[in-house]
């Protein structure tokens, strides 16, 4: 069993470093909830990106406030932007004025993050580290192949924070429902399933040509089908819909993250590539089916299975060059020549996806899950 630590005394302000993408944030929610329940009177501040500040308004999660980090190598990387030393120093100066009691590293193995955190002037530093990283006051070794959710729960445990909550939870706010009110009326209160086919890395994507058949068969089960994605995904989804026998809604780029959370909270089911919106669906308690390459499932799969079903590809070799790109972590090639744009979950069949959807819909209906409320 992990070492249990007692909560610390006189803690008023806690900062957590986590400056990356949507899914990366969602998996920290159980840990953030643990910190909130253990330190109910402390201010919890996320050191993150601009999108976090826009999304994490009061009441959505345990985060009280977001401070945006400037671009810094290994901490916050942005395409086309470079680190400006004066901006980083100005940020450090401002953070030191905050007088944090604790700063936690939730950002990787600590090689880049820990020297950065130690400049923040906190009374205590804690979090992830490795044998190549500077040590914090309280340390947890970073071992790559671990559930990300459990990783951050263990990191929160360094400061005595505990919880029984294993799946992420966030609140859908009134403003989110108001944003999608008009869109929801177009569905005429019919039960609908969300399909999210696109991810940043094509290797994590189920083949796009499979979705038309899957969507048609879901239509035959009397579900409306809504496709979601980024604005740049709209053309790909149009192509899928044009190959369908039934109709579907292309909602790519239609919503803010809050609006997307509201739509997902009303969905009967989400079927998706292994990407941020799939984790968002989990956080609003919507049943999910995700397509996972086996090495990625270890880190990014749902912790529980009551309303979540991963479909797993066990094909390890790249179909183009034959190497197994999972060392030191998934899609990190053994050679610099393997970055082939091909699906690594292509062997999961349409029949498997439909069977998983049918079984999960039946299971959630029988258990009376409120996510299957077709009157929404």
FIRO-513244 format. One line per field, with one value per residue (C-alpha): residue number from 1; y, x, z. Coordinates in pm, whole numbers, padded with zeros to 5 digits. Layout:
BEGIN
seq: (NUM ...)
py: (Y ...)
px: (X ...)
pz: (Z ...)
***
This chain:
BEGIN
seq: (1 2 3 4 5 6 7 8 9 10 11 12 13 14 15 16 17 18 19 20 21 22 23 24 25 26 27 28 29 30 31 32 33 34 35 36 37 38 39 40 41 42 43 44 45 46 47 48 49 50 51 52 53 54 55 56 57 58 59 60 61 62 63 64 65 66 67 68 69 70 71 72 73 74 75 76 77 78 79 80 81 82 83 84 85 86 87 88 89 90 91 92 93 94 95 96 97 98 99 100 101 102 103 104 105 106 107 108 109 110 111 112 113 114 115 116 117 118 119 120 121 122 123 124 125 126 127 128 129 130 131 132 133 134 135 136 137 138 139 140 141 142 143 144 145 146 147 148 149 150 151 152 153 154 155 156 157 158 159 160 161 162 163 164 165 166 167 168 169 170 171 172 173 174 175 176 177 178 179 180 181 182 183 184 185 186 187 188 189 190 191 192 193 194 195 196 197 198 199 200 201 202 203 204 205 206 207 208 209 210 211 212 213 214 215 216 217 218 219 220 221 222 223 224 225 226 227 228 229 230 231 232 233 234 235 236 237 238 239 240 241 242 243 244 245 246 247 248 249 250 251 252 253 254 255 256 257 258 259 260 261 262 263 264 265 266 267 268 269 270 271 272 273 274 275 276 277 278 279 280 281 282 283 284 285 286 287 288 289 290 291 292 293 294 295 296 297 298 299 300 301 302 303 304 305 306 307 308 309 310 311 312 313 314 315 316 317 318 319 320 321 322 323 324 325 326 327 328 329 330 331 332 333 334 335 336 337 338 339 340 341 342 343 344 345 346 347 348 349 350 351 352 353 354 355 356 357 358 359 360 361 362 363 364 365 366 367 368 369 370 371 372 373 374 375 376)
py: (00000 00358 00557 00763 01113 01339 01666 01964 02247 02616 02571 02869 02870 02577 02602 02313 02314 02155 02353 02131 01995 01914 01542 01612 01836 01616 01323 01544 01620 01340 01461 01821 01711 01526 01841 02045 01804 01780 02156 02304 02655 02677 02859 02620 02789 02620 02733 02668 02812 03074 02812 02690 03044 03074 02731 02703 02969 02952 02659 02430 02236 02252 02516 02863 03057 03012 03195 03178 03065 03224 03006 02815 02511 02192 02377 02539 02468 02650 02598 02896 03065 03081 03143 03504 03513 03847 03718 03405 03608 03849 03550 03408 03746 03765 03407 03470 03758 03509 03342 02993 02746 02453 02421 02080 01938 01762 01828 01529 01373 01689 01742 02075 02142 02101 02371 02601 02518 02569 02930 03002 03071 02828 02710 02349 02185 01839 01617 01414 01355 01107 01020 01291 01564 01801 01679 01862 01862 01568 01343 01076 00882 00920 00580 00623 00320 00410 00534 00912 00948 00733 00907 01245 01095 00956 01294 01463 01201 01352 01636 01409 01454 01149 01063 00765 00936 00764 00914 01284 01511 01867 02083 02187 02543 02731 02938 02618 02494 02839 02834 02510 02568 02650 02357 02115 02222 02101 01748 01769 01593 01275 01051 01110 00961 01173 01050 01224 01075 01306 01339 01536 01220 01007 00700 00723 00758 00479 00485 00762 00539 00323 00596 00617 00255 00281 00598 00439 00138 00366 00553 00221 00182 00511 00739 01072 01104 01418 01450 01680 01808 02121 02369 02219 01876 01990 01887 01537 01494 01625 01351 01089 01218 01227 00854 00774 00644 00833 01188 01318 01655 01806 02014 02055 02390 02485 02509 02638 02372 02456 02421 02089 01971 02064 01873 01568 01575 01530 01254 00893 00776 00906 00703 00862 00849 00864 01242 01527 01536 01165 01250 01545 01309 01095 01405 01484 01122 01026 00662 00631 00394 00485 00344 00276 00142 -00097 00095 00415 00239 00188 00561 00716 00458 00505 00371 00216 00012 00065 00310 00318 00060 00080 -00097 -00207 -00270 -00517 -00475 -00350 -00320 -00023 -00155 00045 -00031 -00306 -00145 -00125 00248 00227 00295 00501 00568 00513 00650 00730 00541 00321 00501 00852 00708 00585 00861 00702 00857 00538 00425 00196 00101 00009 -00360 -00280 -00372 -00189 -00496 -00470 -00104 -00169 -00464 -00254 00026 -00216 -00382 -00054 00100 -00205 -00204 00166 00143 -00151 00022 00339 00566 00924 00961 00752 01002 01035 01320 01571)
px: (00000 00120 00262 -00012 00079 -00112 -00244 -00020 -00119 -00171 -00202 -00369 -00250 -00154 -00023 -00020 00186 -00002 00032 -00072 -00380 -00741 -00700 -00384 -00586 -00895 -00696 -00581 -00938 -00961 -00633 -00753 -01074 -00866 -00666 -00986 -01149 -00831 -00766 -01117 -01009 -00700 -00695 -00605 -00424 -00338 -00023 -00127 -00228 -00471 -00732 -00735 -00808 -01100 -01245 -01184 -01423 -01530 -01754 -01641 -01372 -01171 -00947 -01010 -00783 -00552 -00223 -00098 00261 00467 00621 00911 01088 00979 00711 00482 00561 00369 00412 00578 00664 00996 01091 01158 01384 01250 00891 00986 01172 00879 00651 00879 00892 00513 00476 00714 00487 00199 00374 00243 00252 00288 00377 00310 00467 00206 00413 00614 00922 01058 01365 01233 00961 01143 01410 01128 00913 01199 01226 00867 00948 00699 00737 00714 00761 00628 00548 00697 01065 01315 01680 01781 01571 01632 01460 01174 01098 00858 00907 00724 00920 00781 00737 00582 00352 00095 -00263 -00235 -00530 -00362 -00028 -00168 -00365 -00035 00131 -00149 -00095 00248 00069 -00184 -00467 -00689 -01018 -01229 -01314 -01134 -01304 -01283 -01576 -01647 -01956 -02154 -02264 -02582 -02389 -02279 -02637 -02744 -02474 -02607 -02978 -03053 -02845 -03024 -03362 -03253 -03232 -03598 -03534 -03433 -03164 -02832 -02484 -02171 -01898 -01560 -01336 -01033 -00729 -00407 -00212 -00354 -00195 -00454 -00747 -00982 -00999 -01234 -01392 -01540 -01758 -02020 -02123 -02114 -02324 -02580 -02619 -02663 -02932 -03107 -03119 -03315 -03036 -02950 -02577 -02378 -02017 -01788 -01439 -01234 -01323 -01049 -01213 -01537 -01436 -01336 -01668 -01860 -01695 -01807 -02165 -02174 -02098 -02384 -02727 -02886 -02845 -02610 -02513 -02171 -02106 -01729 -01620 -01969 -01900 -01663 -01524 -01801 -02060 -01911 -01930 -02299 -02371 -02178 -02366 -02692 -02561 -02660 -02311 -01985 -01765 -01429 -01064 -00828 -00829 -00930 -01306 -01330 -01190 -01428 -01721 -01602 -01585 -01955 -02053 -02144 -02089 -01793 -01636 -01278 -01038 -00699 -00365 -00274 00030 -00178 -00460 -00234 -00193 -00506 -00782 -01071 -01005 -01352 -01571 -01929 -02008 -01679 -01559 -01217 -01175 -00814 -00576 -00302 -00113 00228 00422 00411 00243 00484 00828 00761 00911 00727 00721 00669 01011 01044 00670 00398 00469 00824 01004 01307 01445 01400 01244 00917 00660 00422 00074 -00128 -00385 -00253 -00611 -00723 -00775 -01072 -01370 -01697 -01871 -01667 -01758 -02126 -02130 -01962 -02216 -02510 -02385 -02306 -02640 -02816 -02609 -02660 -03031 -03076 -02877 -03084 -02789 -02911 -02688 -02940 -03219 -03376 -03601 -03315)
pz: (00000 -00065 00221 00387 00493 00727 00581 00641 00873 00797 00420 00255 -00105 -00332 -00689 -00937 -01256 -01549 -01872 -02162 -02343 -02251 -02183 -01983 -01754 -01726 -01582 -01292 -01177 -00918 -00768 -00767 -00595 -00337 -00268 -00240 00005 00215 00215 00188 00285 00064 -00267 -00549 -00837 -01166 -01347 -01703 -02042 -02167 -02262 -01901 -01783 -02026 -01945 -01571 -01455 -01088 -01009 -01290 -01100 -00779 -00939 -00797 -01028 -01327 -01378 -01734 -01783 -02061 -02329 -02176 -02316 -02141 -01944 -02197 -02559 -02833 -03207 -03372 -03041 -02862 -02503 -02404 -02100 -01972 -01981 -01789 -01526 -01490 -01435 -01166 -00994 -00985 -00864 -00576 -00466 -00440 -00145 -00212 00073 -00172 -00540 -00693 -01007 -01222 -01535 -01649 -01496 -01339 -01555 -01685 -01429 -01099 -01147 -01260 -00956 -00714 -00830 -00727 -00364 -00210 00148 00019 -00319 -00408 -00703 -00981 -01029 -01176 -01133 -01385 -01225 -00938 -00626 -00459 -00087 -00135 -00436 -00636 -00897 -01248 -01412 -01757 -01777 -01514 -01524 -01544 -01308 -01045 -01101 -00993 -00707 -00579 -00628 -00434 -00165 -00099 00078 00248 -00002 -00050 -00219 -00323 -00653 -00941 -01245 -01337 -01262 -01368 -01350 -01656 -01584 -01672 -01924 -02100 -02135 -02255 -02523 -02678 -02616 -02980 -03104 -02873 -03011 -03355 -03211 -03104 -02774 -02954 -02799 -02970 -02985 -03033 -03265 -03242 -03512 -03526 -03298 -03322 -03410 -03693 -03534 -03252 -03496 -03598 -03981 -04091 -04356 -04077 -03932 -04207 -04161 -03782 -03786 -04021 -03794 -03490 -03684 -03744 -03365 -03353 -03236 -03389 -03466 -03390 -03508 -03309 -03373 -03432 -03709 -03926 -03896 -04063 -04414 -04302 -04123 -04424 -04627 -04372 -04374 -04755 -04751 -04513 -04607 -04317 -04193 -03923 -03778 -03834 -03521 -03568 -03430 -03312 -02939 -02678 -02443 -02198 -02471 -02578 -02217 -02213 -02535 -02412 -02082 -02276 -02504 -02458 -02557 -02700 -02936 -02996 -03081 -02782 -02746 -02514 -02578 -02490 -02145 -02126 -02184 -01893 -01674 -01736 -01664 -02020 -02121 -02357 -02605 -02691 -02949 -02784 -02894 -02612 -02478 -02462 -02278 -01977 -01931 -02076 -02044 -01800 -01453 -01418 -01653 -01531 -01813 -02006 -02258 -02424 -02757 -02777 -03065 -02974 -03303 -03195 -03520 -03751 -04070 -04286 -04140 -03886 -03575 -03242 -03156 -02780 -02628 -02416 -02460 -02722 -03070 -02971 -03250 -03217 -03521 -03656 -03971 -03815 -03802 -04046 -04074 -04037 -03782 -03510 -03414 -03764 -03676 -03447 -03661 -03714 -03574 -03251 -03213 -03275 -03033 -02763 -02819 -02805 -02487 -02314 -02408 -02270 -01949 -01878 -01951 -01713 -01438 -01473 -01546 -01576 -01879 -02071 -02013 -02357 -02245 -02218)
***
